[in-house]
Amino acid sequence: MATATTDKNRCAICNKEKRTVKCEGCSQTFCYSHLGDHRQELSQQLDEVEVTRDVFRQTLTEHISQPQDHPLMQKINEWERDSINRVRQTANELRQLLSNHTSGYMTQIEVQLNKLTNQLRQSREENDFVETDLNQWKAELSRLKEELTKPSNITLYQDSTPFITKIVVDVQSGMYAVYICNNVSNYVAKDSVSPESY
């Protein structure tokens, strides 16, 4: 709202000394010729605010209708992709290492199986075997099967060091916070537990 002054002041636009009106919003004085220009400028700024508001409302509506497109959801998706890719790459490297090593020990198992096969053929042809021979051959065959599925010189174990960093969603609302990590949701008083404790 503008208030008229009886003294002559300088107009903020034309800088001439005239009777002016003071704009209460910006505390500047304007002559009657330029007060309309100032109001027009304010009206254009209001138009810009309304356009910005409309664009924001559209963005909000999109976020409401498609929550999976929220930027924070995208960060979670990115973390998931990166983690899966890291696991996949490591698994492929380990498979390659195991594959390179297993071809050697499988050849050794095949040599031992061929030796056992020759013993069985010879004993059958000569009809020269007893119960202790059968037990020995069964035990050797069982050992070879075990060696094939669980090689004695290869160990697989999981390291206790975390391979993938956790992602934590910390939603604070009033007196409570929601921490979501490792597929577990915990609702706790926000002052009692920190996300680092998970």
C-alpha positions as CSV (number, residue, x, y, z in Angstrom):
1,M,0.0,0.0,0.0
2,A,1.3,3.4,-0.9
3,T,1.1,6.6,1.2
4,A,1.3,10.1,-0.3
5,T,3.8,12.6,1.1
6,T,3.3,16.3,0.9
7,D,7.0,17.1,0.7
8,K,8.9,16.8,-2.6
9,N,11.2,13.8,-2.7
10,R,13.2,12.1,-5.4
11,C,11.5,9.4,-7.4
12,A,13.3,6.0,-7.2
13,I,12.8,5.6,-11.0
14,C,13.3,9.0,-12.7
15,N,15.4,10.5,-9.8
16,K,13.5,13.8,-10.2
17,E,12.3,15.8,-7.2
18,K,8.5,15.6,-7.3
19,R,5.6,14.9,-5.1
20,T,6.0,11.2,-4.4
21,V,4.2,8.3,-2.9
22,K,6.1,5.9,-0.6
23,C,5.7,2.2,-1.2
24,E,5.4,0.5,2.2
25,G,6.7,-2.8,0.9
26,C,10.1,-1.6,-0.4
27,S,10.2,1.9,1.4
28,Q,11.1,3.6,-1.8
29,T,9.4,6.8,-3.1
30,F,7.8,7.1,-6.6
31,C,6.4,10.0,-8.5
32,Y,2.8,9.7,-9.7
33,S,4.1,9.0,-13.2
34,H,6.2,6.1,-12.1
35,L,4.1,4.6,-9.4
36,G,2.1,2.7,-12.0
37,D,5.4,1.3,-13.4
38,H,6.4,0.2,-10.0
39,R,3.1,-1.5,-9.5
40,Q,3.4,-3.1,-13.0
41,E,6.9,-4.5,-12.0
42,L,5.4,-5.9,-8.7
43,S,2.6,-7.5,-10.7
44,Q,5.1,-9.1,-13.1
45,Q,7.1,-10.4,-10.1
46,L,3.8,-11.8,-8.7
47,D,3.2,-13.5,-12.1
48,E,6.6,-15.1,-11.9
49,V,6.0,-16.4,-8.3
50,E,2.6,-17.9,-9.5
51,V,4.3,-19.6,-12.5
52,T,7.0,-21.0,-10.1
53,R,4.3,-22.1,-7.8
54,D,2.4,-23.8,-10.6
55,V,5.6,-25.6,-11.8
56,F,6.2,-26.7,-8.2
57,R,2.6,-28.0,-7.8
58,Q,3.1,-30.0,-11.0
59,T,6.4,-31.5,-9.6
60,L,4.7,-32.3,-6.3
61,T,1.8,-34.0,-8.1
62,E,4.3,-36.1,-10.1
63,H,6.1,-37.1,-6.8
64,I,2.8,-38.0,-5.2
65,S,1.6,-40.1,-8.2
66,Q,5.1,-41.6,-8.8
67,P,7.0,-41.9,-5.5
68,Q,9.5,-44.2,-7.1
69,D,10.8,-41.3,-9.1
70,H,11.7,-39.2,-6.0
71,P,15.4,-38.2,-6.0
72,L,16.0,-40.0,-2.7
73,M,14.4,-43.1,-4.1
74,Q,16.7,-42.8,-7.1
75,K,19.7,-42.7,-4.7
76,I,18.5,-45.9,-3.1
77,N,18.1,-47.5,-6.6
78,E,21.6,-46.3,-7.5
79,W,23.0,-47.8,-4.2
80,E,21.2,-51.1,-5.0
81,R,22.6,-51.2,-8.6
82,D,26.1,-50.4,-7.5
83,S,26.0,-53.0,-4.7
84,I,24.6,-55.7,-7.0
85,N,27.2,-54.9,-9.7
86,R,30.0,-55.1,-7.1
87,V,28.7,-58.5,-5.8
88,R,28.2,-59.8,-9.4
89,Q,31.7,-58.7,-10.4
90,T,33.3,-60.3,-7.4
91,A,31.3,-63.5,-7.9
92,N,32.4,-63.6,-11.6
93,E,36.1,-63.2,-10.5
94,L,35.8,-65.9,-7.9
95,R,34.1,-68.3,-10.4
96,Q,36.9,-67.7,-12.9
97,L,39.5,-68.4,-10.2
98,L,37.7,-71.5,-9.1
99,S,37.2,-72.7,-12.7
100,N,40.9,-72.2,-13.5
101,H,41.9,-74.2,-10.4
102,T,39.3,-77.0,-10.6
103,S,40.3,-78.1,-14.1
104,G,43.6,-79.2,-12.6
105,Y,42.3,-81.2,-9.7
106,M,39.5,-82.7,-11.8
107,T,42.2,-84.2,-14.0
108,Q,43.7,-85.8,-10.9
109,I,40.4,-87.2,-9.9
110,E,39.9,-88.6,-13.4
111,V,43.3,-90.3,-13.2
112,Q,42.4,-91.9,-9.9
113,L,39.0,-93.0,-11.3
114,N,40.7,-94.5,-14.3
115,K,43.0,-96.4,-12.0
116,L,40.1,-97.7,-9.9
117,T,38.2,-98.6,-13.2
118,N,41.3,-100.7,-14.3
119,Q,41.4,-102.5,-10.9
120,L,37.7,-103.3,-11.2
121,R,38.0,-104.6,-14.7
122,Q,41.0,-106.7,-13.9
123,S,39.4,-108.2,-10.8
124,R,36.2,-109.0,-12.8
125,E,38.1,-110.6,-15.7
126,E,40.2,-112.7,-13.3
127,N,37.2,-113.3,-11.0
128,D,39.6,-112.5,-8.2
129,F,38.1,-110.3,-5.5
130,V,36.8,-110.6,-2.0
131,E,34.6,-108.6,0.3
132,T,37.5,-106.4,1.7
133,D,38.3,-105.5,-2.0
134,L,34.7,-104.4,-2.5
135,N,34.7,-102.3,0.7
136,Q,38.0,-100.7,-0.4
137,W,36.7,-99.8,-3.8
138,K,33.4,-98.4,-2.4
139,A,35.4,-96.3,0.0
140,E,37.7,-95.1,-2.8
141,L,34.7,-94.2,-5.0
142,S,33.0,-92.4,-2.1
143,R,36.2,-90.4,-1.4
144,L,36.5,-89.4,-5.1
145,K,32.8,-88.3,-5.1
146,E,33.5,-86.2,-1.9
147,E,36.6,-84.7,-3.5
148,L,34.7,-83.8,-6.6
149,T,32.0,-81.8,-4.7
150,K,34.1,-80.6,-1.7
151,P,37.7,-80.4,-2.7
152,S,40.1,-80.8,0.3
153,N,42.4,-78.1,-1.0
154,I,39.8,-75.4,-1.6
155,T,37.9,-73.5,1.1
156,L,35.1,-71.1,0.7
157,Y,34.2,-68.8,3.6
158,Q,32.7,-65.4,4.2
159,D,34.9,-62.7,5.5
160,S,33.6,-60.9,8.6
161,T,34.4,-57.5,7.0
162,P,31.3,-55.9,5.4
163,F,31.6,-56.1,1.7
164,I,28.8,-53.6,0.9
165,T,28.2,-50.5,2.9
166,K,24.8,-50.1,4.5
167,I,22.4,-47.5,3.4
168,V,20.3,-45.9,6.1
169,V,17.1,-43.9,5.8
170,D,16.7,-41.6,8.8
171,V,13.2,-40.2,8.9
172,Q,12.6,-37.9,11.8
173,S,9.1,-37.0,12.8
174,G,8.3,-35.5,16.1
175,M,9.8,-37.5,18.9
176,Y,10.5,-40.6,16.9
177,A,12.9,-41.5,14.1
178,V,12.6,-44.4,11.7
179,Y,15.8,-46.1,10.8
180,I,15.6,-48.5,7.9
181,C,18.7,-50.6,7.1
182,N,19.5,-54.1,6.0
183,N,15.8,-54.8,5.3
184,V,14.9,-54.1,9.0
185,S,12.8,-51.2,10.2
186,N,13.1,-50.0,13.7
187,Y,11.1,-47.3,15.3
188,V,13.0,-45.8,18.2
189,A,13.0,-42.6,20.2
190,K,15.3,-40.3,18.2
191,D,17.5,-39.4,21.2
192,S,18.1,-43.0,22.3
193,V,19.6,-44.7,19.2
194,S,21.7,-43.5,16.3
195,P,21.8,-45.0,12.8
196,E,25.4,-45.9,13.4
197,S,24.4,-48.5,16.0
198,Y,22.7,-50.7,13.3
